[in-house]
Amino acid sequence: MRILAVDYGDARTGIAISDPTGFLAGETAVIASYRAEEVAAEIARLCEKSGAGCIVVGRPLNMNGTAGERAEKAERFAGRLREVTGLPVELWDERLTSVDANRILSDAGKKRGKQRARVDAVAASLILEGYLGYIKSRKA
């Protein structure tokens, strides 16, 4: 089963989709929109097109583990995705994924200006990889 990961943001939302076996992160995309309903509709289309059976939404907890405004916004968006897609939606702790994504792109030699468009997709890939690792460890 494919899994679709979401790094939800105000202006851009990163998407990463696993391979058909659900073991590897595969394709990525960025949805550029400020409107949650547009983003949810596009994610629904991507789920249908890819055959995703589960969605994982990054939940940016504070460093002390508490849920702040951004985490609550992600939780509300996850609820919207459940309604729009009818799929199970999991929340995944994504502390520091954007920081790690920026570091990865910098290490790859990407220019800071061009990096902004890619950082959300890389962050979604990191969310997906973390979740897939969790699934694998549960099966072992």
N, CA, C and O atoms as CSV, one atom per row, in Angstrom:
chain,resi,resn,atom,element,x,y,z
A,1,MET,N,N,0.836,-1.178,0.000
A,1,MET,CA,C,0.000,0.000,0.000
A,1,MET,C,C,0.884,1.246,0.000
A,1,MET,O,O,1.837,1.353,0.771
A,2,ARG,N,N,0.548,2.167,-0.870
A,2,ARG,CA,C,1.262,3.446,-0.905
A,2,ARG,C,C,0.815,4.319,0.258
A,2,ARG,O,O,-0.339,4.281,0.685
A,3,ILE,N,N,1.755,5.102,0.753
A,3,ILE,CA,C,1.485,6.052,1.827
A,3,ILE,C,C,1.883,7.428,1.329
A,3,ILE,O,O,2.945,7.596,0.729
A,4,LEU,N,N,1.031,8.413,1.579
A,4,LEU,CA,C,1.298,9.779,1.164
A,4,LEU,C,C,1.585,10.608,2.416
A,4,LEU,O,O,0.783,10.629,3.350
A,5,ALA,N,N,2.731,11.288,2.431
A,5,ALA,CA,C,3.120,12.136,3.555
A,5,ALA,C,C,2.945,13.600,3.187
A,5,ALA,O,O,3.152,13.995,2.040
A,6,VAL,N,N,2.560,14.404,4.181
A,6,VAL,CA,C,2.251,15.810,3.973
A,6,VAL,C,C,3.030,16.673,4.963
A,6,VAL,O,O,2.983,16.450,6.173
A,7,ASP,N,N,3.749,17.665,4.424
A,7,ASP,CA,C,4.354,18.716,5.236
A,7,ASP,C,C,3.522,19.967,4.961
A,7,ASP,O,O,3.802,20.724,4.031
A,8,TYR,N,N,2.487,20.170,5.791
A,8,TYR,CA,C,1.508,21.233,5.553
A,8,TYR,C,C,2.074,22.592,5.941
A,8,TYR,O,O,2.611,22.765,7.035
A,9,GLY,N,N,1.946,23.558,5.027
A,9,GLY,CA,C,2.429,24.904,5.284
A,9,GLY,C,C,1.433,25.951,4.843
A,9,GLY,O,O,0.446,25.650,4.172
A,10,ASP,N,N,1.706,27.194,5.231
A,10,ASP,CA,C,0.795,28.290,4.887
A,10,ASP,C,C,0.763,28.572,3.390
A,10,ASP,O,O,-0.314,28.743,2.819
A,11,ALA,N,N,1.924,28.622,2.748
A,11,ALA,CA,C,1.999,28.969,1.329
A,11,ALA,C,C,2.294,27.760,0.440
A,11,ALA,O,O,1.837,27.696,-0.701
A,12,ARG,N,N,3.054,26.811,0.965
A,12,ARG,CA,C,3.440,25.625,0.197
A,12,ARG,C,C,3.276,24.388,1.068
A,12,ARG,O,O,3.537,24.425,2.271
A,13,THR,N,N,2.845,23.303,0.459
A,13,THR,CA,C,2.684,22.036,1.152
A,13,THR,C,C,3.492,20.981,0.412
A,13,THR,O,O,3.283,20.735,-0.776
A,14,GLY,N,N,4.417,20.364,1.134
A,14,GLY,CA,C,5.240,19.310,0.547
A,14,GLY,C,C,4.522,17.975,0.601
A,14,GLY,O,O,3.820,17.660,1.562
A,15,ILE,N,N,4.715,17.202,-0.452
A,15,ILE,CA,C,4.092,15.880,-0.573
A,15,ILE,C,C,5.179,14.865,-0.919
A,15,ILE,O,O,6.044,15.137,-1.752
A,16,ALA,N,N,5.134,13.709,-0.288
A,16,ALA,CA,C,5.995,12.581,-0.656
A,16,ALA,C,C,5.119,11.333,-0.669
A,16,ALA,O,O,4.281,11.138,0.212
A,17,ILE,N,N,5.322,10.494,-1.678
A,17,ILE,CA,C,4.518,9.286,-1.834
A,17,ILE,C,C,5.453,8.087,-1.859
A,17,ILE,O,O,6.471,8.096,-2.551
A,18,SER,N,N,5.102,7.060,-1.103
A,18,SER,CA,C,5.942,5.866,-1.053
A,18,SER,C,C,5.807,5.052,-2.338
A,18,SER,O,O,4.938,5.304,-3.172
A,19,ASP,N,N,6.682,4.085,-2.466
A,19,ASP,CA,C,6.570,3.123,-3.560
A,19,ASP,C,C,5.369,2.216,-3.289
A,19,ASP,O,O,4.802,2.274,-2.198
A,20,PRO,N,N,4.964,1.381,-4.249
A,20,PRO,CA,C,3.777,0.541,-4.059
A,20,PRO,C,C,3.855,-0.410,-2.868
A,20,PRO,O,O,2.822,-0.792,-2.318
A,21,THR,N,N,5.065,-0.797,-2.462
A,21,THR,CA,C,5.197,-1.725,-1.335
A,21,THR,C,C,5.072,-1.011,0.010
A,21,THR,O,O,4.897,-1.662,1.040
A,22,GLY,N,N,5.160,0.308,0.012
A,22,GLY,CA,C,5.090,1.061,1.252
A,22,GLY,C,C,6.359,0.985,2.070
A,22,GLY,O,O,6.329,1.196,3.283
A,23,PHE,N,N,7.493,0.682,1.414
A,23,PHE,CA,C,8.758,0.560,2.138
A,23,PHE,C,C,9.753,1.663,1.824
A,23,PHE,O,O,10.660,1.915,2.617
A,24,LEU,N,N,9.601,2.331,0.675
A,24,LEU,CA,C,10.557,3.362,0.275
A,24,LEU,C,C,9.837,4.648,-0.091
A,24,LEU,O,O,8.737,4.621,-0.642
A,25,ALA,N,N,10.466,5.775,0.222
A,25,ALA,CA,C,9.934,7.060,-0.226
A,25,ALA,C,C,10.172,7.164,-1.723
A,25,ALA,O,O,11.243,6.800,-2.208
A,26,GLY,N,N,9.191,7.654,-2.453
A,26,GLY,CA,C,9.303,7.743,-3.901
A,26,GLY,C,C,9.170,9.165,-4.395
A,26,GLY,O,O,10.002,10.017,-4.085
A,27,GLU,N,N,8.136,9.421,-5.154
A,27,GLU,CA,C,7.981,10.733,-5.783
A,27,GLU,C,C,7.602,11.820,-4.780
A,27,GLU,O,O,7.029,11.553,-3.724
A,28,THR,N,N,7.943,13.059,-5.150
A,28,THR,CA,C,7.616,14.210,-4.307
A,28,THR,C,C,6.953,15.294,-5.158
A,28,THR,O,O,7.058,15.303,-6.384
A,29,ALA,N,N,6.270,16.203,-4.471
A,29,ALA,CA,C,5.626,17.329,-5.142
A,29,ALA,C,C,5.462,18.453,-4.133
A,29,ALA,O,O,5.599,18.250,-2.927
A,30,VAL,N,N,5.169,19.635,-4.641
A,30,VAL,CA,C,4.847,20.783,-3.790
A,30,VAL,C,C,3.551,21.389,-4.313
A,30,VAL,O,O,3.407,21.645,-5.508
A,31,ILE,N,N,2.620,21.612,-3.410
A,31,ILE,CA,C,1.361,22.270,-3.746
A,31,ILE,C,C,1.481,23.710,-3.258
A,31,ILE,O,O,1.623,23.959,-2.061
A,32,ALA,N,N,1.423,24.648,-4.191
A,32,ALA,CA,C,1.543,26.061,-3.841
A,32,ALA,C,C,0.147,26.666,-3.737
A,32,ALA,O,O,-0.483,26.974,-4.748
A,33,SER,N,N,-0.330,26.832,-2.503
A,33,SER,CA,C,-1.640,27.434,-2.280
A,33,SER,C,C,-1.752,27.861,-0.824
A,33,SER,O,O,-1.230,27.200,0.073
A,34,TYR,N,N,-2.435,28.966,-0.607
A,34,TYR,CA,C,-2.727,29.453,0.737
A,34,TYR,C,C,-4.056,28.898,1.251
A,34,TYR,O,O,-4.369,29.048,2.432
A,35,ARG,N,N,-4.839,28.261,0.381
A,35,ARG,CA,C,-6.199,27.821,0.733
A,35,ARG,C,C,-6.218,26.343,1.090
A,35,ARG,O,O,-5.932,25.486,0.254
A,36,ALA,N,N,-6.558,26.055,2.343
A,36,ALA,CA,C,-6.563,24.679,2.846
A,36,ALA,C,C,-7.466,23.770,2.016
A,36,ALA,O,O,-7.136,22.607,1.786
A,37,GLU,N,N,-8.612,24.300,1.563
A,37,GLU,CA,C,-9.521,23.455,0.787
A,37,GLU,C,C,-8.928,23.078,-0.571
A,37,GLU,O,O,-9.158,21.972,-1.058
A,38,GLU,N,N,-8.170,23.983,-1.181
A,38,GLU,CA,C,-7.488,23.659,-2.444
A,38,GLU,C,C,-6.415,22.602,-2.223
A,38,GLU,O,O,-6.283,21.664,-3.009
A,39,VAL,N,N,-5.653,22.759,-1.153
A,39,VAL,CA,C,-4.591,21.801,-0.842
A,39,VAL,C,C,-5.195,20.427,-0.571
A,39,VAL,O,O,-4.693,19.422,-1.074
A,40,ALA,N,N,-6.263,20.372,0.217
A,40,ALA,CA,C,-6.920,19.098,0.519
A,40,ALA,C,C,-7.460,18.436,-0.745
A,40,ALA,O,O,-7.342,17.222,-0.910
A,41,ALA,N,N,-8.046,19.220,-1.627
A,41,ALA,CA,C,-8.578,18.670,-2.881
A,41,ALA,C,C,-7.456,18.106,-3.751
A,41,ALA,O,O,-7.612,17.049,-4.362
A,42,GLU,N,N,-6.327,18.810,-3.807
A,42,GLU,CA,C,-5.196,18.321,-4.606
A,42,GLU,C,C,-4.611,17.056,-3.986
A,42,GLU,O,O,-4.228,16.136,-4.709
A,43,ILE,N,N,-4.539,16.997,-2.678
A,43,ILE,CA,C,-4.050,15.781,-2.010
A,43,ILE,C,C,-4.996,14.625,-2.293
A,43,ILE,O,O,-4.540,13.505,-2.523
A,44,ALA,N,N,-6.294,14.866,-2.282
A,44,ALA,CA,C,-7.271,13.817,-2.610
A,44,ALA,C,C,-7.035,13.296,-4.022
A,44,ALA,O,O,-7.092,12.090,-4.261
A,45,ARG,N,N,-6.765,14.217,-4.969
A,45,ARG,CA,C,-6.481,13.805,-6.352
A,45,ARG,C,C,-5.194,12.965,-6.416
A,45,ARG,O,O,-5.136,11.956,-7.119
A,46,LEU,N,N,-4.171,13.395,-5.674
A,46,LEU,CA,C,-2.912,12.646,-5.667
A,46,LEU,C,C,-3.088,11.259,-5.051
A,46,LEU,O,O,-2.494,10.289,-5.519
A,47,CYS,N,N,-3.897,11.169,-4.011
A,47,CYS,CA,C,-4.163,9.860,-3.394
A,47,CYS,C,C,-4.855,8.931,-4.378
A,47,CYS,O,O,-4.500,7.759,-4.499
A,48,GLU,N,N,-5.838,9.461,-5.074
A,48,GLU,CA,C,-6.565,8.650,-6.052
A,48,GLU,C,C,-5.651,8.223,-7.196
A,48,GLU,O,O,-5.652,7.061,-7.603
A,49,LYS,N,N,-4.875,9.168,-7.707
A,49,LYS,CA,C,-3.977,8.890,-8.829
A,49,LYS,C,C,-2.902,7.863,-8.462
A,49,LYS,O,O,-2.583,6.980,-9.258
A,50,SER,N,N,-2.348,7.984,-7.258
A,50,SER,CA,C,-1.245,7.103,-6.856
A,50,SER,C,C,-1.715,5.806,-6.215
A,50,SER,O,O,-0.948,4.848,-6.115
A,51,GLY,N,N,-2.966,5.770,-5.781
A,51,GLY,CA,C,-3.473,4.594,-5.080
A,51,GLY,C,C,-3.063,4.564,-3.617
A,51,GLY,O,O,-3.010,3.495,-3.009
A,52,ALA,N,N,-2.774,5.726,-3.049
A,52,ALA,CA,C,-2.391,5.789,-1.631
A,52,ALA,C,C,-3.552,5.313,-0.770
A,52,ALA,O,O,-4.710,5.645,-1.025
A,53,GLY,N,N,-3.227,4.530,0.252
A,53,GLY,CA,C,-4.250,4.008,1.153
A,53,GLY,C,C,-4.183,4.608,2.543
A,53,GLY,O,O,-4.997,4.282,3.408
A,54,CYS,N,N,-3.206,5.494,2.759
A,54,CYS,CA,C,-3.013,6.113,4.071
A,54,CYS,C,C,-2.292,7.442,3.877
A,54,CYS,O,O,-1.468,7.585,2.974
A,55,ILE,N,N,-2.608,8.410,4.730
A,55,ILE,CA,C,-1.959,9.717,4.689
A,55,ILE,C,C,-1.298,9.963,6.038
A,55,ILE,O,O,-1.871,9.668,7.087
A,56,VAL,N,N,-0.089,10.504,5.998
A,56,VAL,CA,C,0.635,10.872,7.210
A,56,VAL,C,C,0.879,12.374,7.150
A,56,VAL,O,O,1.510,12.872,6.218
A,57,VAL,N,N,0.374,13.090,8.152
A,57,VAL,CA,C,0.531,14.540,8.206
A,57,VAL,C,C,1.545,14.881,9.291
A,57,VAL,O,O,1.418,14.455,10.439
A,58,GLY,N,N,2.549,15.654,8.906
A,58,GLY,CA,C,3.537,16.099,9.875
A,58,GLY,C,C,2.903,17.007,10.911
A,58,GLY,O,O,2.159,17.930,10.580
A,59,ARG,N,N,3.207,16.731,12.169
A,59,ARG,CA,C,2.673,17.516,13.295
A,59,ARG,C,C,3.855,18.167,13.998
A,59,ARG,O,O,4.567,17.503,14.750
A,60,PRO,N,N,4.072,19.455,13.764
A,60,PRO,CA,C,5.257,20.123,14.315
A,60,PRO,C,C,5.104,20.477,15.797
A,60,PRO,O,O,4.694,21.583,16.150
A,61,LEU,N,N,5.439,19.522,16.642
A,61,LEU,CA,C,5.383,19.768,18.083
A,61,LEU,C,C,6.502,20.717,18.499
A,61,LEU,O,O,7.516,20.841,17.812
A,62,ASN,N,N,6.302,21.382,19.629
A,62,ASN,CA,C,7.367,22.204,20.201
A,62,ASN,C,C,8.484,21.284,20.685
A,62,ASN,O,O,8.273,20.082,20.847
A,63,MET,N,N,9.655,21.837,20.912
A,63,MET,CA,C,10.798,21.023,21.326
A,63,MET,C,C,10.549,20.308,22.652
A,63,MET,O,O,11.149,19.263,22.903
A,64,ASN,N,N,9.673,20.851,23.509
A,64,ASN,CA,C,9.371,20.190,24.779
A,64,ASN,C,C,8.237,19.166,24.646
A,64,ASN,O,O,7.791,18.605,25.646
A,65,GLY,N,N,7.773,18.923,23.421
A,65,GLY,CA,C,6.749,17.913,23.164
A,65,GLY,C,C,5.317,18.413,23.238
A,65,GLY,O,O,4.387,17.642,23.005
A,66,THR,N,N,5.121,19.674,23.555
A,66,THR,CA,C,3.766,20.214,23.620
A,66,THR,C,C,3.292,20.618,22.225
A,66,THR,O,O,4.089,20.840,21.313
A,67,ALA,N,N,1.979,20.705,22.091
A,67,ALA,CA,C,1.379,21.103,20.812
A,67,ALA,C,C,1.107,22.603,20.834
A,67,ALA,O,O,0.351,23.095,21.672
A,68,GLY,N,N,1.725,23.315,19.916
A,68,GLY,CA,C,1.493,24.751,19.782
A,68,GLY,C,C,0.525,25.035,18.653
A,68,GLY,O,O,-0.189,24.148,18.185
A,69,GLU,N,N,0.510,26.278,18.225
A,69,GLU,CA,C,-0.408,26.719,17.171
A,69,GLU,C,C,-0.208,25.948,15.867
A,69,GLU,O,O,-1.188,25.557,15.234
A,70,ARG,N,N,1.038,25.721,15.454
A,70,ARG,CA,C,1.312,25.011,14.188
A,70,ARG,C,C,0.842,23.551,14.267
A,70,ARG,O,O,0.293,23.025,13.300
A,71,ALA,N,N,1.056,22.903,15.407
A,71,ALA,CA,C,0.610,21.518,15.569
A,71,ALA,C,C,-0.913,21.433,15.517
A,71,ALA,O,O,-1.470,20.517,14.912
A,72,GLU,N,N,-1.579,22.387,16.148
A,72,GLU,CA,C,-3.039,22.407,16.119
A,72,GLU,C,C,-3.563,22.643,14.706
A,72,GLU,O,O,-4.579,22.072,14.311
A,73,LYS,N,N,-2.868,23.484,13.950
A,73,LYS,CA,C,-3.260,23.727,12.555
A,73,LYS,C,C,-3.112,22.433,11.737
A,73,LYS,O,O,-3.964,22.126,10.904
A,74,ALA,N,N,-2.047,21.689,11.973
A,74,ALA,CA,C,-1.835,20.411,11.284
A,74,ALA,C,C,-2.920,19.410,11.670
A,74,ALA,O,O,-3.390,18.651,10.822
A,75,GLU,N,N,-3.318,19.402,12.929
A,75,GLU,CA,C,-4.375,18.494,13.382
A,75,GLU,C,C,-5.700,18.815,12.696
A,75,GLU,O,O,-6.417,17.910,12.267
A,76,ARG,N,N,-6.023,20.097,12.594
A,76,ARG,CA,C,-7.264,20.492,11.902
A,76,ARG,C,C,-7.210,20.086,10.431
A,76,ARG,O,O,-8.202,19.617,9.873
A,77,PHE,N,N,-6.043,20.270,9.805
A,77,PHE,CA,C,-5.904,19.908,8.401
A,77,PHE,C,C,-6.025,18.392,8.225
A,77,PHE,O,O,-6.615,17.929,7.249
A,78,ALA,N,N,-5.475,17.627,9.152
A,78,ALA,CA,C,-5.599,16.161,9.098
A,78,ALA,C,C,-7.072,15.762,9.142
A,78,ALA,O,O,-7.488,14.854,8.422
A,79,GLY,N,N,-7.860,16.430,9.979
A,79,GLY,CA,C,-9.296,16.156,10.039
A,79,GLY,C,C,-9.979,16.455,8.718
A,79,GLY,O,O,-10.854,15.709,8.279
A,80,ARG,N,N,-9.577,17.549,8.087
A,80,ARG,CA,C,-10.130,17.908,6.773
A,80,ARG,C,C,-9.795,16.827,5.748
A,80,ARG,O,O,-10.638,16.465,4.928
A,81,LEU,N,N,-8.553,16.308,5.794
A,81,LEU,CA,C,-8.153,15.256,4.852
A,81,LEU,C,C,-8.957,13.979,5.066
A,81,LEU,O,O,-9.317,13.304,4.101
A,82,ARG,N,N,-9.242,13.644,6.323
A,82,ARG,CA,C,-10.073,12.460,6.602
A,82,ARG,C,C,-11.436,12.612,5.932
A,82,ARG,O,O,-11.944,11.674,5.317
A,83,GLU,N,N,-12.024,13.809,6.057
A,83,GLU,CA,C,-13.341,14.066,5.461
A,83,GLU,C,C,-13.299,14.012,3.940
A,83,GLU,O,O,-14.166,13.404,3.314
A,84,VAL,N,N,-12.292,14.649,3.345
A,84,VAL,CA,C,-12.221,14.777,1.890
A,84,VAL,C,C,-11.846,13.460,1.211
A,84,VAL,O,O,-12.376,13.136,0.148
A,85,THR,N,N,-10.929,12.698,1.823
A,85,THR,CA,C,-10.426,11.486,1.159
A,85,THR,C,C,-11.097,10.200,1.634
A,85,THR,O,O,-11.163,9.225,0.885
A,86,GLY,N,N,-11.595,10.188,2.872
A,86,GLY,CA,C,-12.135,8.953,3.432
A,86,GLY,C,C,-11.046,7.972,3.832
A,86,GLY,O,O,-11.341,6.828,4.178
A,87,LEU,N,N,-9.793,8.405,3.788
A,87,LEU,CA,C,-8.664,7.535,4.122
A,87,LEU,C,C,-8.250,7.721,5.574
A,87,LEU,O,O,-8.540,8.754,6.177
A,88,PRO,N,N,-7.567,6.716,6.144
A,88,PRO,CA,C,-6.998,6.916,7.475
A,88,PRO,C,C,-5.888,7.968,7.398
A,88,PRO,O,O,-5.089,7.969,6.461
A,89,VAL,N,N,-5.846,8.850,8.378
A,89,VAL,CA,C,-4.838,9.906,8.429
A,89,VAL,C,C,-4.139,9.830,9.773
A,89,VAL,O,O,-4.774,9.913,10.824
A,90,GLU,N,N,-2.829,9.671,9.726
A,90,GLU,CA,C,-1.999,9.605,10.931
A,90,GLU,C,C,-1.275,10.932,11.105
A,90,GLU,O,O,-0.943,11.597,10.123
A,91,LEU,N,N,-1.032,11.314,12.345
A,91,LEU,CA,C,-0.191,12.473,12.642
A,91,LEU,C,C,1.180,11.959,13.049
A,91,LEU,O,O,1.291,10.972,13.777
A,92,TRP,N,N,2.229,12.636,12.574
A,92,TRP,CA,C,3.600,12.204,12.825
A,92,TRP,C,C,4.428,13.374,13.330
A,92,TRP,O,O,4.420,14.449,12.730
A,93,ASP,N,N,5.134,13.171,14.416
A,93,ASP,CA,C,5.989,14.210,14.992
A,93,ASP,C,C,7.060,14.590,13.972
A,93,ASP,O,O,7.875,13.758,13.574
A,94,GLU,N,N,7.048,15.839,13.562
A,94,GLU,CA,C,7.985,16.281,12.526
A,94,GLU,C,C,8.931,17.377,13.018
A,94,GLU,O,O,9.380,18.211,12.232
A,95,ARG,N,N,9.230,17.375,14.298
A,95,ARG,CA,C,10.152,18.388,14.819
A,95,ARG,C,C,11.442,18.395,14.015
A,95,ARG,O,O,12.051,17.350,13.786
A,96,LEU,N,N,11.844,19.563,13.596
A,96,LEU,CA,C,13.107,19.838,12.907
A,96,LEU,C,C,13.219,19.285,11.492
A,96,LEU,O,O,14.313,19.318,10.929
A,97,THR,N,N,12.146,18.780,10.885
A,97,THR,CA,C,12.285,18.275,9.515
A,97,THR,C,C,12.643,19.381,8.533
A,97,THR,O,O,13.424,19.150,7.610
A,98,SER,N,N,12.089,20.580,8.709
A,98,SER,CA,C,12.428,21.680,7.794
A,98,SER,C,C,13.884,22.101,7.965
A,98,SER,O,O,14.554,22.441,6.990
A,99,VAL,N,N,14.372,22.077,9.202
A,99,VAL,CA,C,15.786,22.381,9.450
A,99,VAL,C,C,16.661,21.334,8.766
A,99,VAL,O,O,17.636,21.675,8.096
A,100,ASP,N,N,16.310,20.061,8.937
A,100,ASP,CA,C,17.068,18.983,8.294
A,100,ASP,C,C,16.984,19.076,6.771
A,100,ASP,O,O,17.973,18.842,6.078
A,101,ALA,N,N,15.807,19.417,6.252
A,101,ALA,CA,C,15.633,19.543,4.804
A,101,ALA,C,C,16.516,20.655,4.245
A,101,ALA,O,O,17.141,20.479,3.199
A,102,ASN,N,N,16.575,21.795,4.928
A,102,ASN,CA,C,17.454,22.887,4.492
A,102,ASN,C,C,18.917,22.462,4.506
A,102,ASN,O,O,19.675,22.800,3.597
A,103,ARG,N,N,19.310,21.727,5.532
A,103,ARG,CA,C,20.692,21.247,5.627
A,103,ARG,C,C,21.017,20.279,4.484
A,103,ARG,O,O,22.083,20.363,3.874
A,104,ILE,N,N,20.107,19.380,4.210
A,104,ILE,CA,C,20.311,18.407,3.128
A,104,ILE,C,C,20.487,19.126,1.797
A,104,ILE,O,O,21.389,18.797,1.027
A,105,LEU,N,N,19.632,20.105,1.526
A,105,LEU,CA,C,19.724,20.831,0.263
A,105,LEU,C,C,20.995,21.674,0.200
A,105,LEU,O,O,21.620,21.760,-0.857
A,106,SER,N,N,21.388,22.291,1.302
A,106,SER,CA,C,22.633,23.063,1.335
A,106,SER,C,C,23.829,22.164,1.092
A,106,SER,O,O,24.737,22.514,0.338
A,107,ASP,N,N,23.828,20.992,1.738
A,107,ASP,CA,C,24.922,20.031,1.546
A,107,ASP,C,C,25.001,19.541,0.107
A,107,ASP,O,O,26.070,19.171,-0.379
A,108,ALA,N,N,23.847,19.543,-0.570
A,108,ALA,CA,C,23.810,19.115,-1.976
A,108,ALA,C,C,24.201,20.244,-2.926
A,108,ALA,O,O,24.225,20.057,-4.143
A,109,GLY,N,N,24.509,21.428,-2.362
A,109,GLY,CA,C,24.961,22.544,-3.181
A,109,GLY,C,C,23.857,23.369,-3.803
A,109,GLY,O,O,24.106,24.139,-4.731
A,110,LYS,N,N,22.635,23.221,-3.305
A,110,LYS,CA,C,21.523,24.000,-3.856
A,110,LYS,C,C,21.596,25.433,-3.335
A,110,LYS,O,O,21.863,25.661,-2.155
A,111,LYS,N,N,21.360,26.384,-4.215
A,111,LYS,CA,C,21.364,27.794,-3.847
A,111,LYS,C,C,20.168,28.087,-2.939
A,111,LYS,O,O,19.089,27.525,-3.127
A,112,ARG,N,N,20.360,28.954,-1.974
A,112,ARG,CA,C,19.337,29.260,-0.973
A,112,ARG,C,C,18.019,29.695,-1.619
A,112,ARG,O,O,16.963,29.246,-1.175
A,113,GLY,N,N,18.034,30.541,-2.638
A,113,GLY,CA,C,16.804,31.011,-3.279
A,113,GLY,C,C,16.028,29.898,-3.951
A,113,GLY,O,O,14.805,29.832,-3.825
A,114,LYS,N,N,16.710,29.035,-4.652
A,114,LYS,CA,C,16.054,27.926,-5.346
A,114,LYS,C,C,15.659,26.822,-4.368
A,114,LYS,O,O,14.786,26.006,-4.661
A,115,GLN,N,N,16.298,26.805,-3.228
A,115,GLN,CA,C,16.067,25.783,-2.221
A,115,GLN,C,C,14.672,25.894,-1.605
A,115,GLN,O,O,14.081,24.879,-1.236
A,116,ARG,N,N,14.143,27.109,-1.492
A,116,ARG,CA,C,12.840,27.315,-0.844
A,116,ARG,C,C,11.741,26.477,-1.485
A,116,ARG,O,O,10.874,25.953,-0.786
A,117,ALA,N,N,11.769,26.349,-2.796
A,117,ALA,CA,C,10.731,25.596,-3.495
A,117,ALA,C,C,10.844,24.104,-3.241
A,117,ALA,O,O,9.859,23.378,-3.381
A,118,ARG,N,N,12.018,23.637,-2.873
A,118,ARG,CA,C,12.240,22.197,-2.686
A,118,ARG,C,C,12.170,21.749,-1.234
A,118,ARG,O,O,11.931,20.574,-0.959
A,119,VAL,N,N,12.376,22.668,-0.310
A,119,VAL,CA,C,12.502,22.284,1.099
A,119,VAL,C,C,11.246,21.583,1.615
A,119,VAL,O,O,11.355,20.667,2.430
A,120,ASP,N,N,10.076,21.985,1.170
A,120,ASP,CA,C,8.834,21.369,1.641
A,120,ASP,C,C,8.703,19.923,1.161
A,120,ASP,O,O,8.229,19.062,1.902
A,121,ALA,N,N,9.119,19.661,-0.067
A,121,ALA,CA,C,9.077,18.291,-0.583
A,121,ALA,C,C,10.087,17.411,0.146
A,121,ALA,O,O,9.798,16.253,0.448
A,122,VAL,N,N,11.271,17.954,0.428
A,122,VAL,CA,C,12.284,17.188,1.167
A,122,VAL,C,C,11.783,16.929,2.586
A,122,VAL,O,O,11.952,15.827,3.108
A,123,ALA,N,N,11.172,17.927,3.210
A,123,ALA,CA,C,10.621,17.740,4.559
A,123,ALA,C,C,9.543,16.655,4.555
A,123,ALA,O,O,9.486,15.844,5.479
A,124,ALA,N,N,8.696,16.628,3.535
A,124,ALA,CA,C,7.676,15.577,3.426
A,124,ALA,C,C,8.332,14.208,3.279
A,124,ALA,O,O,7.847,13.222,3.833
A,125,SER,N,N,9.432,14.148,2.532
A,125,SER,CA,C,10.160,12.877,2.389
A,125,SER,C,C,10.714,12.413,3.732
A,125,SER,O,O,10.696,11.221,4.036
A,126,LEU,N,N,11.203,13.353,4.534
A,126,LEU,CA,C,11.726,13.003,5.856
A,126,LEU,C,C,10.602,12.507,6.773
A,126,LEU,O,O,10.800,11.572,7.548
A,127,ILE,N,N,9.437,13.127,6.685
A,127,ILE,CA,C,8.280,12.649,7.452
A,127,ILE,C,C,7.931,11.232,7.026
A,127,ILE,O,O,7.712,10.359,7.866
A,128,LEU,N,N,7.879,11.007,5.716
A,128,LEU,CA,C,7.546,9.688,5.188
A,128,LEU,C,C,8.585,8.650,5.598
A,128,LEU,O,O,8.222,7.548,6.009
A,129,GLU,N,N,9.858,8.978,5.494
A,129,GLU,CA,C,10.907,8.025,5.879
A,129,GLU,C,C,10.821,7.668,7.359
A,129,GLU,O,O,10.995,6.508,7.731
A,130,GLY,N,N,10.553,8.672,8.210
A,130,GLY,CA,C,10.392,8.396,9.631
A,130,GLY,C,C,9.225,7.464,9.903
A,130,GLY,O,O,9.337,6.527,10.694
A,131,TYR,N,N,8.107,7.726,9.246
A,131,TYR,CA,C,6.917,6.899,9.430
A,131,TYR,C,C,7.139,5.482,8.896
A,131,TYR,O,O,6.746,4.507,9.537
A,132,LEU,N,N,7.762,5.370,7.732
A,132,LEU,CA,C,8.033,4.044,7.172
A,132,LEU,C,C,8.971,3.251,8.081
A,132,LEU,O,O,8.796,2.045,8.254
A,133,GLY,N,N,9.966,3.924,8.661
A,133,GLY,CA,C,10.868,3.257,9.608
A,133,GLY,C,C,10.110,2.744,10.819
A,133,GLY,O,O,10.379,1.648,11.311
A,134,TYR,N,N,9.175,3.528,11.294
A,134,TYR,CA,C,8.338,3.124,12.428
A,134,TYR,C,C,7.518,1.884,12.068
A,134,TYR,O,O,7.455,0.931,12.844
A,135,ILE,N,N,6.894,1.899,10.894
A,135,ILE,CA,C,6.089,0.754,10.439
A,135,ILE,C,C,6.965,-0.495,10.352
A,135,ILE,O,O,6.567,-1.567,10.809
A,136,LYS,N,N,8.151,-0.360,9.768
A,136,LYS,CA,C,9.059,-1.519,9.640
A,136,LYS,C,C,9.441,-2.064,11.002
A,136,LYS,O,O,9.481,-3.280,11.191
A,137,SER,N,N,9.724,-1.184,11.958
A,137,SER,CA,C,10.146,-1.650,13.291
A,137,SER,C,C,8.997,-2.353,14.025
A,137,SER,O,O,9.228,-3.268,14.815
A,138,ARG,N,N,7.770,-1.923,13.762
A,138,ARG,CA,C,6.614,-2.590,14.384
A,138,ARG,C,C,6.407,-3.997,13.836
A,138,ARG,O,O,5.946,-4.891,14.546
A,139,LYS,N,N,6.756,-4.181,12.556
A,139,LYS,CA,C,6.567,-5.492,11.934
A,139,LYS,C,C,7.668,-6.476,12.336
A,139,LYS,O,O,7.476,-7.691,12.280
A,140,ALA,N,N,8.820,-5.939,12.740
A,140,ALA,CA,C,9.963,-6.810,13.078
A,140,ALA,C,C,9.805,-7.487,14.425
A,140,ALA,O,O,10.681,-8.245,14.841
